[in-house]
Amino acid sequence: MNDFEYILSNTIRKDLAKYIVNSILPVPEKLFRYTGLKEYVLSDLTNNQLKPVDPSYFNDTYDSSLIIDNVNGRPDDYTFIRRIYENANDMGNYRKIVEKRKKLDFAIKDHFKNHFRIMCFSEICNDIKMWGLYADYNKGICIEALSKVMR
């Protein structure tokens, strides 16, 4: 399986979940989720569950954005490729490779945007800044979750 197939597979989700559960220690007994009273939140509460959400729902447009160095050209990759094609006097192929690489990078970003969901928690429930930023400008709720239940 190549890198792109791995990213598109369910294997990456399992590997990430194992990594997160096994590497974040110590986990507090209680975690809190600040949120507005949106339809999906009310459904979660009714069904006694918490579901991760699409990052486009976040109030910070740069929160959880994926940055891939290759989109803007990582010097160590592109400089090496460019030297090869400059020596061969064939810049047309260099440009084709760079465009293919950019398309792959954008496809990876698009896949993450469309298939990955995120849920954010805090260790405290009484932070006024968190209420303002994440709980619909102090009009939302703060949900208590037991970390043992989530594991």
Order of alpha helices (4+ residues) and beta strands (2+ residues): alpha-alpha-beta-alpha-alpha-alpha-alpha-beta-alpha
